[in-house]
């Protein structure tokens, strides 16, 4: 089988799906790696490095897409109009819940696709967890954005002009991105406080040097079986906003990371809270693409209200393309090693990893949530699950 690595065509995307160091591992399981020239340039991986590791090069983009069995991409559904022939396999971050009609179009072409966002949170799948890898980078970079914009320095300093007090950072959501933001802000010397609807993460927050904000709310059932936060009722979020307001206005930087897979992000930071923040304060909304946790967030834009800056960054991992590509490539390689046996694709529906990530197969959308969004009946593919 031939694995194809195209140059990402989505605007602003600098990552690449496979890096040279991962090529030998795929060759060792009987695969051939075909790369579009320049695919890794924006991430710092030149063509020569791929060639030295045993990869071959397509004559052009069209030849790559027409001749490979498997396409591995980063922003797959956003950048694969070249996919044409039936039976082709796509592996990548597909974001299917945001683009169900695009999923339908690919299924009608007879494409088989695996969405890495749907990977189950089980120990065997940890090496394939691309969402965790990318969230780690997003959390790290969010703090750097805040530090650059904030008109203060993060650490406490003893200077000839006296003592400078440290910046105060409040992180909302203690998933992977939130925990990395906490760790990075703490390393930079800020005083960090964090909140999550799941009380179970308190120990992790404290272990990273932050204080956990205690809010007396009934949060039973706030964590789904997947390990992600679960959507709560609007009354819960209203009471949460009321009790969180004081924490928001007391901090110099607020970083929000609260996302619900497949749903619009809950509004946690209101305009009223923003109006109460000190001039020069910063809000970094890491879930801007899912609607944002701040009601003033605009994806990809910067909003200013009363000298408080609200940033809605999109695709932050792409701004650290070298390490983002390295991490993503290792996740994809581990996934392919599980998917391919003796050089051949093995769609084993008894394997939870394969079953849960399979989005479409043989012209049919398999994922139950996407089917429901499109108004389709239950899938006939044996073993299909949400």
Buried (B, 14 or more C-beta within 10 A) or exposed (E): BBBBBBBBBBEEBBBBBBBBBBBEBBBEBEBBBBBBBEBBBBBBBEBEBBBEBBBEBBEEBEBBBBEBBBBBBBBBBBBBEBBEEEEBBBBBBBBBBEBBEBBBBBBEBBBBBBBBBBBBBEEEBEEBBBBBBBBBBBBBBBBBBBBEBBEBBBEEEEEEEEEEEBBBBBBBBBBBBBBBBBBBBBBBBBBBBBBBBBBEBBEBBEEBBBEBBEBEBEBEEBBBEBEBBBBBEEEBBEBBBEBBBEBBBEBBBBBBBBBBBBEEBBBBBBEEBBEBBEEEBBBBBBBBBBBBBBBBBBBEEEBEEEEBBBBBBEBBBBBBBBBBBBBBBBBBBBBBBBBBEEEEBEBEBEBBBBBBBBBBBBEBBBBBBBBEBEEBEEBEBEBBBE
